[in-house]
Amino acid sequence: MGLQYRLLPTRFSGMTELTPRLYWSILAVVAIALMLPVVLIDIPPLYDYAGHLARIVTTWRLLHGTEVTGNFALQPAIVPNLGMDAVVLALMWLGLPAEVAGRVFLGATLLMIGGGTLLLHQALFRRRSLVPVLACAFLYCDTLLWGFMSYLFGVGLVLIGAAVWLRLRDRPQAAGAWLAVFAVAAFFCHLLAALLLFGVVIGLEVWHIAAGGQRGWSTGSWRGLAATFWAMIPAGVLLLLAPVINQGRPPPTNAFSSLLSLDAVLLRIREFSYFTIGYDEQLDKAALMICITVLVMLAIMRRLAVAWALVLPLAGLALIYLLVPDGWVGTEKLPERLPLAIFCLALASVEARRGQGGIAALAVALVVVRVVTVLPAWQAAEVEAAPLLAAISRLRPSDRIYYAVIYDRPFRAELRPPVGYLANYATIRAGSYSNGVHALPKQNILVRAGSALRIPADPGTYRVGSPYMLFRPPFLSSMIASYDYVLVVNPDLYPAPPPDSELLVRTPRAALYNLRHRSP
């Protein structure tokens, strides 16, 4: 007899169901709305997206012997940051142009996160519901604007993998095999994604054992947890072979305590909702508050069901978010990455006993309203980028372009839109060198090589008034001597143009200069 996985108290039986036609119609409307910006806008204005795509295009050229500049080389390694590379390269092998393949990957990522939240909810409650669809209203968010593409794809794998585990957990061997597959895939997307997957599944199993009382501590109830640990072995071996944590050096023993403080914890609490922010901060915060208010009201009216099995994983993730300092043991942008995953898991863990029609209307309304703010912002970014992109696309493979972002407010504002990302299209479209191409050995299999090793590669972000800018102005002589073109974001904040340069294109937020010591 298989293991019984009881998730809900008996009093929540007999919940109302949506008709299949209405259910699938609403899902179709939400999916179409989510895809509109991806389909209608050719250049997604996401901060790291173009740098990742430039790396992938360069990798493609190296694999096909068409990379003639000698600036990059392939360095095969086990790297947990290759999700976008693998999918986009596969799509390019199928004949899709690189930029189209990148947008297909972006659309697939959004659908996987939204669909994964839905599948996990169904695995927990074993019924159709639109409560988890509320997560789709917050996918065009701060985390996406940073352009953490492989990580976000990995979050989708985490949600789907946890759902598959729940569906198969009464057959531990099959569940463990599938978990190992999802864990390896999540590992190659991002190390944090693999850790999230195991954290969620282990939390589910520990809750199952603890909730089973005396029976839960019997030998048979441990089979699921044992299968989880067996499934960790392939990903664990890959981690041991991957140079991802402090370049192979253990962290200092005082690293955690030196970075942790009460002020840092309070700041994390205040900034948790920042992940929801897209292009209209007041509207985005209102949307989040509406969702929370609806769920609280359902709880007060005793119409909210909770899958307590996810409470333990959510509590663990919340503690990690609050207490683990950013930059510890190789982590990067942890506060920007975790909240979206926590939010999706939280929505997967709750269900409305009544009011599915109201939830459906709310989900569709929030998704549409949020997309309505995204679409014009992306269109405006594309219109502003057009003259710069036209000039950048005409560069030659032998040219080198540098971008410098000068800003005087919180850097998050530079994500909307990140004009500096356009420099990467010199690599994508013309094969030129850009300092924005992601070519770090511990993050991917592309590294700088040859003459590029002597080129300053600092992406060049400069905050007005900071002590750093006094000692490191944006136009260093070493940069001027190494590059042919300079793309300056917010040139009004640093009105002096690069020395010995010629202005080629000027837009409200950026200026492209040709360095006159180079031939035009």
N, C-alpha and C positions, 0 to 999 in steps of 0.2 A: 504494500500500500504506500502511495506517495506521501510525502510530507505535506501536511495541511498548513496553508499560509493564510491565516485569518487576519484580515486587516482592519475591518470595521466592526464596531459594536452592533449587536442585533437591532437596536432601535433605529438604525439608519437603513433598514431594509425597506423595499417598496418605494424607492425613489422614482420620480417621474423620468421618462425617457423621451428623447427627441425622435421624431420620425426620421428614417434614413434619408429621405429626399431633402428635408430641411437641413439636416446635419451636413450632408455633403455639399449642398448649395452654399451654405455659409462658409464652409471651408474653402470652397472654390473662390468665393468673393474675396476672402482674406488673402489667399495665395496670389490672386491676380493683383490685388492692391500692393502687396509686398514687392512684387516683381516690376511694378511700373517704373520706379527710378532706374533699376538695373537695365531694363529693356530700352527705355527712352533716352538715357544719357550715355554717351559714348565713353566719357572719361569720368569714372567715379572719383569724386574728390575726397579720398581717404588718405590719411597721412602717410602710412607705411606701404599702402597698396602698390603704388607705382614703383617703389624701390624693390619690393618683392618681385613684381612682374619684370622689371629690368634684369634682375638676377636670373630669372627663369629664361628669358629670351637669350641672355648671354650664354647660359648653360646649353640651350638648344643649338646655338651657333657653334659652340665648342664641340658638341657631340657630332655635328655635321661638317666640321672643318671649315666653317665660313666665318669664324672669328679671326680677323686678320690683324687686329691692333696689338695683340700680345699683352694686353693689360690684365687679363684674367686667366686663371687656370682652374681645372677641376681637381679637387682634393677629396677623393671618396672617403667617407667616414660615416660612422653611425651617429646621426645627428637628429635629435628630437625636435625638428623644426621644418620638416619637409612635406607637410600635408599639401600646401598649395603647389609646391613644385611637382609632386607626383601627379596630382589631378590635372593641372594645366599642361604639363608636358604630355600626358596621355591624350588629352584632347587635341593638342597640336599634332601628335602622331596620327590622329584620325582626320586631320586636314583642316581644323579650325585655325583661323588666324590667332595670334597670341592675345590680342586685346579682346577679341570675342571670347576666347577660352577663359580669360581672366574674369570676365563678367559672368560667364556660365558658372564658374567656381563660386563667385560672390553670391549669385542667386541660389545655388545649391546649399551654400552655408546657411543662408537665412531660412530656407525651407527645412533644413535638417534640424536647426535649433527649435523652430516652431513645431515641426512634426515630432521631434524627439520628446518635447515636453508633453505633447498630446499622447504619444505612445506610452510614456512612463505613467501618466495619469490613468490610462486605460488598463495598464498592467496592474496597477494598484487597486483600482475600483471595479474593474471588469464591467464597464458600462461606457456608453457614448456620452460625452459632455463637452461643453464649450468653455468651461472655466479655464482650462490651460491655454486656450486660444488668446486669452488676455496677454500672454507673454509676447505675442506677435506685435502688439502695439508698442513695444519697447525695444525692438531689435535695431531700429535705426537710432542708435544711442552712442554715448560717449565711447564705449568700448569698440564699436564698429568704426567710429570716426578716427580712432587711433590707427586703424588698419591692422589689427592683430589677426590676420587672416587665418593662419594655420591653427592658432589657438582656438578661434571661434569655430572652425570646422571640427576641432577636437571636442569642443563642448557639445556639439551635435552628436558626435560619436558616443560621448559619455551618457547622454540622455537615452539614446537608442540602445546602447549596450546594457544599461541598467534595466530597461524595459524587457529586453530579451532574457536577461538573467531571471527576472521575476516570472516570466512566462515558462521558463524551463527548469526552475529551481527544484521541482519535485523529481527531476532526473539529474542529479548532481554531475554525472560524467558529461552529459551533453551540455549542461549549463557551463561547466568549467571550460570545456573546449571552446565554446563560443566566446566566453569571457576572455580567454587568452587571445583570441583573434582580435576582438575589439580593443583589448589592452595594447597589443602591439601596434595596431593602427593608430590608436590615440597617442601612444608614445612617439611615433614618428611625426605626429602633428605638433605635439608640445608636451614636454615633461609634466607640466601642471595638469594637463588633461588626463594623462594616465594616472596620476596620483588622485585626481578627483574621482575617476571611475572606481578605483579600488577602495577609496574612502567611502563612497556611497554604498558599494556592495557589501563591504565588511560591516558598515553600520547597520544595514538591513539584516544581516545574519546575526549580529550580536543582539539586536533588538528581538529577533525571532526567538533566540535561545532564552533571553531574559524574560520575555513575555510569556513563555511557555511554562513558567513556574517549575515545579518539580520535574515534570515531563521534559521541559526544555533543556534540562541539564543531563538528559539521558544521552547515551552514545549516538543513537540514530540522529538526533537533532544537530549534531556537529558535522554531519556530512557536507552540508552546504558551505560551512566555513572552511572545512578542509579543502573542498574543491576550489574555493576562492584563492587560497594560498598556493595550490598547485598551479592555478592559472596565472599567478604572478611571476612564475619562474622565467618564462621567455622574456617578458618585459624587464625583469630584474637583471638577467644576463646582458641584455642590450644596454641597460643603464651602466653596468660595470665597464662596458667597452666604449662608452661614449664620453668624450672629454667635455662635459657640460658644467661640472660643479667646480668653480674656482680654479679652472685649468688643472684639475687633478690634485689640488692642495686642499686639505681639510680646513674648515673655517676656524678662526681663532676662538678659544674657549670663551672669551668675554664678548664675542661679537653680538650675541643676542641681547645680553643685558645692557650693553652700551648703546644700542639703538632703540630699546624699548623705554617708553616713558608714559606717564599718565596723560600728558598733553597729546602725545601721538595717538593714544587710544581714543580720547575724546574727539580728536580730529577725524579719525576713521568713522566714528558714529555719525558725526555731522555730515560727512561726505559720502555716506553710503548711497544716498539717492542720486548722486551726481551721474551715476551710470545711465540714468534715464534721460539725461539732457541731450537733446538733438539740436534743433535750430530755433526753438521758441521756449525759453527756460520756464516762463510762467505757465504756458500751456502744458509743458511736459510734467512739471511738478503737480499741476492740477489733475492731470490724467492719473498719475500715481496715487494721489490722495483719493480720487474717486474709486479706484480699484480697492484700496485699503478700506475705505469707508463701507463699500458694499460687502466685503468679506466680514468686517466687524459686525455690521448689522445682521448678516445671516447667522453669525455666531450667537449674537444676543437673542435672536428669535429661535435658536436651537435648530436651525436649518443648515448648519455647516457641518460637514463630515470631515474628519481629519484622518489621514493615513499615518498613524503614529510611527509606523516603521521608518519613515523618513525623518522623523524629528531628531534622532541621534546623529545621522550624517549632517543634517542642517546645523545642529548645535556645534559639531566639530568644525565645520567650515566657517561658521560665524566666529569661533574663537581664533581660527587661523587668520581670518581677515582682520580681527581686532588686535591680535597680539604679535603676529610675525612681522618684523620690520621689513620694509622694502629694501632690497639690496643684500639681504642675508642669505648666505649659501647659494649665491648665483641667481636669486630671484630678481625679477625686473618688472616694474609696473604692476605689482601684486594688487594694490588698491584699485587699479583700473580694470583688472581682469576678473576678480572673484565675484563682485556683486551681481553681475548678470547671471552667472551660473547659479548662485544662491537663490536669486529671484525666480528663475525657471523651475528649480527644484521645489521651491516653496509653493508655487502655483500647481505643480504636479501633485502635491500632497494634500490639497483641499478640494472639496466637492460641495456643490449646492444641492440640498435635498429637494428644494422646490425653486421655481423661478428660472428655469432654463431659458425660457423665452426672453426674459429681461437680460440675462447674462449674454445671450446671443446678440441682442440689440446693442448692448454696451460694448462687446468685443468688436463688432463690425464698426461701430461709430468711432471708437478710439483708434483702430487701425487706420481707417480712412482719414480721420483728422490728422493723425501723425504723418501719414504719407503726404497729405496736402501741404504740410509744412516742409517736408523733405524735397519734394519734386521741384518747386520753384527755386529753392536754394541750390540744388544741383544744376538746374538750368542756368541760373545766373552765374554760377562758377564756370560752367562750360562756355558761356558767351564771353566772359572776361578772359578766359584762358585762350580763346581762339587766336588772337594775333600773336601772342607769345608762343603758342604751340606751333603755329605756322612757321615762325622763324626758327624755332628749335628743331623742327622736323627737317629743315634744309641743311643742318650741319653735316659735316663729313665724318667718316669713321676716325680720321686722325685728329679731330677736334676734341677739346676737353672743356667741359662746362662745370662751373662751381656755383652753388647757390648759398646765399647768406640770408638768414631770416632775422630781421631786427624787430624787436617787439618791446612794448612798454606796459603790458598788462599780463594777467595770468596766461600761461602758454596755451591753456585749453582753447582760448579764443582763436589761436592760430590754426586750430583743426577745422575751422569753418570759414572758408575753405583753406586748405593748406597749399598756397600757391607754389611754394618751393618744390612740391612734388613734380611740377612740370619739367624740371631739369632732367628727371629720369627718362622722359620720353625722347631725349636725345639718344639715349642708349637703346630704348625700345624700337624707335623708328629709324634711326640713322646709324646706330652702332658706335656712337661717340662715347667717350668716357664721362661719367658723372660721379661726383663725390657722394651722391645719394644712393648708389647701388649697394644693396646689402650684401657684403662679401666678408663676413666675419667668420673665422674658422670654426668657432664653437656653435654657430647658428645655422650653417649650411655647408654645402660641398663646393662652393665657389669662393676662391680667394684671389686677392690681387697678386699680380705676378709681373715680372720684367720691370719695365720703366715705371709702371704704376706704383711700385713700392716706394718710389722716391717722390710721389705726388702727395701733398697734404690732403688727407681724406676726411678731416673734421667736417661734419655736416654744416657747421657754422651757424649756431643759434646764439644770438647776442641780445641780452636784455639791457635796454637803455638805463643808465644810472647804476648798473651793477659794478662792483669793483673789478669783476672779471673783464668787463669791456674796456676798462682803462688800460689794462695790460695786454689785452688781446682784441684790438680793433678788427673790424670785419675784413679790411683789405690789407692783409700782410704782404710784405714784399715776396715771401716765399710762395704765397698763393698767386700773386700777380705773375710771377715768373713761370708758374707751372700750368696755368690755364689759358685758354683762348677766349672764353666767354664767361661772364658773371651774371647770374640772375639774382637780383636784390629784391627781397620781399619787404614791403613797407619802407621804400627809399626816403620818404619824407622825414622819417625818424633819424636818419643819418644822411643829411642832404649832400655831403661831399661825395661826388662820384668816385669810382675807382680811379687811381692815377693813370694818366695816359690812356684813356678809354673813349669809346665812341658810343653814344646812345643809339640803340637800334629800334627798340620798341618800348613804349611806356603805357601802362594801364593804371587805373586808380590805386592798385595795391602792389604793383611790381614794375621793375625796369630791367631790361636785358641790355647788357653792354658788350661791345666787342673790344677786346684789349688791342690797342693799335700796334703793339709790338709784334702781333701775330698777323699773318697775311689774311685778308678777308676771304 
